[in-house]
Amino acid sequence: MNRYSSIVLLPFLLLSALADAADYQGRYAIHGAGLLKCKVFVEEKSRQSPAYMMIGGWMDGYITAVNKLEKNTYDMTAYASTELLSVLLDRHCKDNPNDLLAPVLDAMLMQLHKDRLKTASPMVVVRVGDFQTQLYRKTVRDLQTRLADKKLYELKPTGDWDAGTQQALAAYQKAHALDATGFPDQKTLWQLFRSVP
């Protein structure tokens, strides 16, 4: 193995050893953007600076590491995008300017733990008018189940996006003062999945 391939493989080898990386008190070292204080994040986000984009990359890397190291987890953010987490992080950081980013993101991910995707699930293309996104089939099935629990969806939840799902989601959006498009935008998904079933 040449020197370059050793350097490329080193992070993967180290990551595989991190499953028990915290010390006996649960403490761990924080590196990179996780050391930034919230007030820096708020400032960089408002400017949409290159540093803000780097923080987004750090967030994606952090989430990927959590996905790998958290038992029975395929994706901690089954319905929440990095952009949504960034908005939520910004809200928190405006009220808590001296908090460090890593513990705040970690707390956000733990809030998402119960809704995490435990195993791989195929992606489903969702089209509503001019809007398009992809969601995990399990996420669509969970969305249909929540809508059925609210008496808005009358079909058996399958995980397939259909007209009934779109109509039920539009009814949910209307009832909750959201744009009643029937499109599963981040604001709608967050409210639907974070509300009490």
HELIX and SHEET records of a PDB file:
HELIX    1   1 ARG A    3  SER A   16  1                                  14    
HELIX    2   2 LEU A   18  ASP A   20  5                                   3    
HELIX    3   3 GLY A   32  LEU A   35  5                                   4    
HELIX    4   4 CYS A   38  ARG A   47  1                                  10    
HELIX    5   5 PRO A   50  LEU A   69  1                                  20    
HELIX    6   6 THR A   82  ASP A   95  1                                  14    
HELIX    7   7 LEU A  101  LEU A  112  1                                  12    
HELIX    8   8 HIS A  113  ASP A  115  5                                   3    
HELIX    9   9 ARG A  137  ASP A  149  1                                  13    
HELIX   10  10 ALA A  163  ALA A  175  1                                  13    
HELIX   11  11 GLN A  186  ARG A  194  1                                   9    
SHEET    1   A 2 MET A 123  VAL A 128  0                                        
SHEET    2   A 2 PHE A 131  TYR A 136 -1                                        
END                                                                             
